[in-house]
Amino acid sequence: MAHRRPIGSFVALVTPMNLDGSVDYEGFRSLLSWHAEHGTSAVLIMGSTGEVSMLAAEERHSIIRETVRMRPSGMLLYYGCTGQNTAQTIDYVRFAAAEGADGAIIAAPAYICAANADIVAYVLEVCDAVDLPIGFYNNPPRVKTDLHWNDLLQIAKHPNMVVLKESTTRVGQVAQICAAEPDMAIMCCCSPNLGLVIPTMALGGHGTANMTGNLIPEEMAVISKPWETGDDAFACREAWLRNLPILHFAYSAINPVAVKSLMRAVGLPAGPLRKPLRPLDPAALQVGLDAFAALDLDRKYGFKLAPAAAAE
């Protein structure tokens, strides 16, 4: 039986933390319920937005073990399972599968700057290791390795490869992948600076693997709905243009600094960042608060906006 693919708004969730820096599991429960209520179809737990590179292996295991029990009806729970090498990545993927995860997302291991052929072999070896839906995150800004569309179409042939998240600026690459009609969901990063969202959706993409959904889940659900009618296209364009201030704010600092700072300021479970990351300064945070107020998002979501200087 073919694996179920994520479609629509696939939100890379923050890892909520307590004031002492430990993982806030009740915060996870609240966030998952909030996303289910507001149209998120799938979440990625422990992606780069989830500060995964700063989580200990024991924390990663515990997060998987606890959050799979919180799965809202109809929502897919994927987990970031990239390790520092192939064997560690396979271990994380196997653990996620054994605990009942719906899927795993992997990227090229950071820092080693591996050749494309090495990463293709790595992805296929991980996909061979366990029967679990796998997604690949092509994210050269974080890992340097940048797979060409021929590489991506090669890994797409594996029956366990179900989703691609593209984080380059190359519309032409997305077009080549969409034209090939691989049996996987084609998604992209929601960065307004990369500019892939509207082209990806117009070319037949299946949604966005986004971080801005942490702030505006309903709006990202509209933006991420596959285009089946002209109404879908116009709704996507309207929501994209209207929410550009929030999208640009989300990418105004290294992920997830801006998102987590604003979430904490408006009362969503987020907590502190892991050091050495630090929250936005009040002036930068105020930009996000002002954008929320201007778009009436505080009223829509029931947020209480206070001046940034008052945020802890």
Order of alpha helices (4+ residues) and beta strands (2+ residues): beta-alpha-beta-alpha-beta-alpha-beta-alpha-beta-alpha-alpha-beta-alpha-beta-alpha-beta-alpha-alpha-alpha-alpha-alpha-alpha
